[in-house]
Amino acid sequence: MSNRNGARGKGGTAVAEQRHDQGGSARDKHVPVLLDRTLELLAPALSREGAVVVDATLGMGGHSEAMLAAHPGLTLVGLDRDTDALRLAGERLAPYASRIHLVHAVYDEWADVLADLGLTEVDGALFDLGVSSLQLDETARGFAYAHDAPLDMRMDPGAPRTAADVLNTYGADELARVLRTYGEEKFAGKIAAAIVRERQKEPFTNSARLVQLLYDTVPAASRRTGGHPAKRTFQALRIEVNAELDVLDRVLPAALDSLAVGGRIVVMSYHSLEDRMVKRAFADRTKSRTPVDLPVELPGHGPEFRLLTRGAELAGEQEIEANPRAASVRLRAAERVGRGNA
């Protein structure tokens, strides 16, 4: 397994590791979202001879396993900041060890990872954004508000900042900004003031105390119509701890730039902030750069990409019933059709 923060394993190829601390396999724990549609959209690009795909959010390897099984000539580069996920994915993908490179990296390190592997372009790119099934299901990671757990929320367990750090050190205005911007929480100011008041009595360490504060702070009428009062705050804290939107903003141009002509990208988002960023990035690349007053397309100024989906595609009722985490997914896809001069 490769590590952007340390030594690269032999050949950059992941070797399966035995799991001693958790029961069950990655396959048992993970149901990939929109798997069939993802395979369908990427197939024309991945079936080419010598094709390379980057799974930027490897997780437990469900999408990657399916792509490798469907395309015997495919080489996969799998990125994840979560070392536990990389270990599980390495176990799952061991039958394909000769054509995989699993790298411990945040996906905005995209260009550096490809350079390390000697790759100048790739044929496919896959992003399954947000928190993974592994992270949600491991109570001690603190992502889920349904169980009392340490306020951690780090996708990379070795990262320096936790959700408790945010709660205990940010000023009221900064906390309100995080909750309002990343959680779209309309009671952000009220919640931030309550957090600052309560942490003066005792620092926040576990989720149950924060959930109780949110129950006490969010008006009852909003709780009846707006879902669980902790949902938006936990989302906001997770995004802040992991700098998710900043990372996504940096990686989208790098991923699009790296695609070969005919290469395809699929992005699955789970909240409106992510989806708007993806929509905007795709829109910028599917526009002509020929001045609007010219009657013909200037050479090298046509669109670089074409959209493969009409708007954002949603999961169907049958998939949501089988995998409730698919309920909020928004899938967008595009194909590179040319290269501009600039």
C-alpha positions in Angstrom: 0.0 0.0 0.0 1.3 3.4 -0.9 1.4 6.3 1.5 1.7 9.9 0.4 3.0 10.7 3.9 5.5 7.9 4.1 7.3 5.1 2.2 5.7 3.5 -0.8 5.2 -0.3 -0.6 6.9 -2.5 -3.1 5.6 -1.7 -6.6 2.9 0.5 -5.1 0.6 -2.6 -5.0 -1.6 -3.3 -2.0 -1.3 -6.7 -0.3 -4.2 -8.1 1.7 -3.9 -7.8 5.4 -5.7 -10.0 7.9 -8.2 -8.2 10.2 -8.0 -9.1 13.8 -10.0 -6.4 15.5 -13.3 -6.4 13.7 -15.6 -9.1 12.6 -16.9 -9.6 9.1 -15.4 -8.7 5.7 -15.6 -5.5 3.7 -18.0 -7.2 1.4 -20.3 -8.0 4.3 -20.2 -4.4 5.6 -20.6 -2.4 2.4 -23.4 -2.0 -0.3 -22.1 0.2 -3.1 -24.5 3.0 -4.1 -25.7 3.1 -7.7 -23.3 0.3 -8.7 -25.0 -0.8 -11.9 -25.4 2.7 -13.2 -21.8 3.6 -12.3 -20.5 0.6 -14.2 -22.7 1.4 -17.2 -21.5 5.0 -17.4 -17.8 4.2 -17.0 -17.7 1.1 -19.2 -16.9 2.7 -22.6 -13.8 4.3 -21.1 -12.7 1.4 -18.9 -13.0 -1.2 -21.6 -10.2 0.4 -23.7 -6.9 -1.4 -23.8 -4.6 -0.4 -21.0 -7.3 1.6 -19.3 -6.6 3.2 -15.9 -9.3 4.3 -13.5 -8.9 6.3 -10.3 -11.3 5.6 -7.5 -10.8 8.7 -5.4 -13.0 7.5 -2.5 -12.0 3.9 -2.3 -13.8 3.1 0.9 -14.2 -0.6 1.3 -13.6 -1.2 -2.4 -17.1 -2.2 -3.6 -17.1 -0.1 -6.7 -13.5 -0.9 -7.4 -14.0 -4.6 -7.1 -16.9 -4.5 -9.6 -14.9 -2.4 -12.1 -11.9 -4.7 -11.9 -14.1 -7.8 -12.3 -15.9 -6.3 -15.3 -12.7 -5.2 -17.1 -9.8 -7.7 -17.0 -7.3 -5.3 -18.5 -8.1 -2.4 -16.2 -5.6 -0.9 -13.8 -7.0 0.8 -10.7 -5.6 3.5 -8.5 -7.5 3.7 -5.2 -7.2 6.7 -2.9 -8.5 7.0 0.7 -7.4 9.1 3.7 -8.8 6.4 6.0 -6.2 3.7 6.8 -8.9 1.3 8.1 -10.7 1.6 4.8 -7.5 0.9 2.9 -6.8 -2.2 4.9 -10.3 -3.6 4.3 -10.2 -2.7 0.6 -6.8 -4.3 0.3 -8.2 -7.5 1.7 -11.2 -7.4 -0.7 -9.2 -6.6 -3.8 -6.4 -9.1 -3.1 -7.4 -11.2 -6.1 -6.5 -8.2 -8.3 -3.3 -7.3 -6.6 -1.2 -7.3 -9.8 -3.3 -4.4 -11.2 -4.1 -2.2 -8.3 -2.3 0.7 -6.5 -3.9 1.7 -3.2 -2.6 5.0 -1.9 -3.1 6.6 1.5 -3.9 10.1 0.4 -6.6 12.8 0.5 -8.0 13.0 -3.0 -6.9 16.6 -3.6 -3.4 15.0 -3.9 -4.6 13.6 -7.2 -1.9 15.1 -9.4 0.9 14.1 -7.1 -0.3 10.5 -6.8 -0.5 10.2 -10.6 2.9 11.7 -11.0 4.3 9.2 -8.4 2.9 6.4 -10.4 4.2 7.8 -13.7 0.8 8.4 -15.1 0.1 11.4 -17.3 -3.6 10.7 -17.9 -6.3 8.3 -16.9 -9.4 6.9 -18.5 -11.9 7.0 -15.7 -12.5 8.8 -12.4 -15.0 7.9 -9.7 -16.0 9.9 -6.6 -18.4 8.6 -4.0 -18.4 11.6 -1.7 -19.3 12.0 2.0 -18.9 9.7 4.9 -18.5 6.0 4.2 -20.4 3.1 5.5 -17.4 2.0 7.5 -17.1 5.4 9.2 -20.8 5.5 10.0 -20.9 2.0 11.3 -17.9 2.2 13.6 -19.4 3.9 16.6 -16.1 4.9 18.1 -15.4 7.2 15.1 -18.1 9.6 16.3 -19.8 10.2 12.9 -23.3 9.0 13.9 -25.4 11.0 16.4 -27.5 7.9 17.2 -24.8 6.5 19.6 -22.8 8.2 22.3 -19.2 8.2 21.2 -16.1 10.5 21.3 -16.5 13.6 19.2 -13.9 12.6 16.6 -15.3 12.6 13.0 -11.8 12.4 11.4 -11.8 10.4 8.1 -8.1 10.1 8.6 -7.6 8.9 12.2 -4.1 10.4 12.2 -5.3 13.9 11.3 -4.7 16.5 14.0 -8.2 18.1 14.4 -11.3 16.5 15.9 -14.9 17.6 16.2 -14.2 18.2 19.9 -11.4 20.6 19.0 -13.8 22.6 16.8 -16.5 22.7 19.5 -14.1 23.7 22.2 -11.9 26.2 20.5 -13.9 28.0 17.8 -15.4 31.4 18.7 -19.2 31.8 18.5 -19.1 33.6 15.2 -16.9 31.0 13.6 -19.0 28.1 15.0 -22.1 29.8 13.6 -20.5 30.2 10.2 -19.6 26.5 10.1 -23.1 25.4 11.1 -24.8 27.8 8.7 -22.5 27.2 5.7 -21.9 23.5 5.9 -25.0 22.3 7.7 -27.5 24.9 6.3 -28.6 25.2 9.9 -31.0 28.1 10.4 -30.5 28.1 14.1 -26.7 28.3 13.8 -26.3 31.4 15.9 -28.4 30.1 18.7 -26.6 26.7 18.7 -23.2 28.3 18.6 -24.0 30.5 21.6 -25.2 27.5 23.6 -22.1 25.5 22.7 -19.8 28.4 23.9 -21.8 28.8 27.1 -21.8 25.1 27.9 -18.1 24.5 27.1 -17.2 27.0 29.8 -18.6 24.6 32.3 -16.9 21.6 30.8 -15.3 20.9 27.4 -17.2 18.7 25.0 -15.9 15.2 24.6 -18.8 12.9 23.7 -21.7 13.1 21.3 -24.5 12.5 23.7 -24.0 15.8 25.5 -23.9 17.7 22.1 -27.1 15.9 21.0 -28.9 16.8 24.2 -27.8 20.4 23.8 -29.3 20.4 20.3 -32.5 19.0 21.5 -32.7 21.7 24.1 -31.8 24.5 21.7 -33.6 23.7 18.5 -37.3 24.8 18.8 -39.8 21.9 19.1 -41.7 23.0 16.0 -38.5 22.6 13.9 -37.8 19.3 15.4 -41.2 18.0 14.3 -40.7 19.0 10.7 -37.0 19.3 10.1 -35.8 15.8 11.0 -33.3 15.0 13.8 -32.0 18.2 15.4 -28.4 16.8 15.3 -28.3 15.9 11.6 -27.3 19.3 10.3 -24.8 20.1 13.1 -23.1 16.7 12.8 -22.8 17.2 9.0 -21.3 20.6 9.4 -18.8 19.5 12.0 -17.7 16.5 9.8 -17.2 18.8 6.8 -15.2 21.3 8.8 -13.0 18.6 10.5 -12.1 17.0 7.2 -12.2 20.2 5.0 -14.4 18.3 2.6 -15.6 21.1 0.4 -12.2 22.7 0.2 -10.7 19.4 -0.9 -13.4 18.8 -3.4 -13.0 22.3 -4.9 -9.3 21.5 -5.4 -9.6 18.0 -6.8 -12.3 18.6 -9.5 -10.1 20.6 -11.9 -7.2 18.2 -11.4 -9.4 15.2 -12.1 -11.0 16.7 -15.2 -7.6 17.8 -16.5 -6.2 14.3 -16.1 -8.8 12.6 -18.2 -7.8 11.3 -21.7 -10.1 12.1 -24.6 -12.9 9.6 -24.3 -12.3 9.3 -20.5 -15.3 9.5 -18.2 -15.9 10.8 -14.7 -18.7 9.9 -12.3 -19.4 11.8 -9.1 -21.9 10.8 -6.4 -22.8 13.6 -3.9 -25.0 13.4 -0.8 -25.8 17.0 0.0 -26.6 20.1 -2.0 -23.3 21.8 -1.3 -21.3 19.1 -2.9 -23.7 18.7 -5.8 -23.7 22.4 -6.6 -19.9 22.3 -6.8 -19.9 19.3 -9.1 -22.6 20.8 -11.3 -20.6 24.1 -11.6 -17.3 22.3 -12.4 -19.0 20.2 -15.2 -20.8 23.2 -16.6 -17.6 25.2 -16.9 -16.0 22.4 -19.0 -19.0 21.7 -21.2 -19.3 25.3 -22.6 -17.8 26.6 -25.8 -15.1 29.2 -25.4 -15.8 30.6 -28.9 -17.0 34.3 -28.6 -20.8 34.3 -28.8 -20.9 36.7 -31.7 -18.9 34.4 -34.0 -20.9 32.2 -36.4 -18.6 29.2 -36.3 -16.7 27.3 -33.6 -13.1 28.4 -33.4 -10.6 25.5 -33.6 -9.6 24.4 -30.1 -12.4 26.5 -28.5 -15.2 23.9 -28.4 -16.4 22.2 -25.2 -13.9 19.9 -23.6 -16.6 17.7 -22.0 -20.1 16.5 -22.7 -22.6 15.6 -20.0 -23.7 12.0 -19.7 -26.6 12.7 -17.4 -29.5 15.0 -17.6 -29.2 16.9 -14.4 -28.4 14.8 -11.3 -29.7 11.2 -11.3 -31.3 9.8 -8.2 -31.5 6.3 -6.8 -34.7 4.4 -7.5 -37.1 3.2 -4.9 -35.9 -0.4 -5.1 -32.3 0.6 -4.4 -33.2 2.9 -1.6 -35.2 0.1 0.0 -32.2 -2.2 -0.2 -29.7 0.5 0.8 -31.2 3.4 2.7 -28.0 5.4 2.4 -28.7 5.8 -1.3 -31.7 8.0 -0.5 -29.8 11.3 -0.8 -27.4 10.5 -3.6 -27.1 12.8 -6.6 -25.1 11.3 -9.5 -23.5 13.4 -12.3 -21.2 12.1 -15.1 -19.3 13.6 -18.0 -17.0 12.5 -20.9 -14.0 14.3 -22.3 -14.6 15.0 -26.0 -11.6 17.3 -26.7 -8.8 19.4 -25.5 -8.8 23.2 -25.7 -5.8 25.3 -26.6 -5.9 27.1 -23.2 
